[in-house]
């Protein structure tokens, strides 16, 4: 019963997470005059959230269609 979630469901859940992260109430939490290493907190929050979403999309797309024992076919051609 260890079935993997389809990629489309994972990407849909990730979209919902992105909507929550970039929703105005969340952005208002970081819209203060505080800085970290000279950068405004809002800019750091937006950049970190954006980078997290990109990393999660890459992880989901890269593991698509692979079974645990499957190795990538790098450098192999149809004739070789």
Secondary structure, 3 states (H helix, E strand, C coil): CCCCCCHHHHHHHHHHHHHHHCCHHHHHHCCCCCEECCEEHHHHHHHHHHHHHHHHHHHHHHCCCCCCCCCCCCCCCCCC
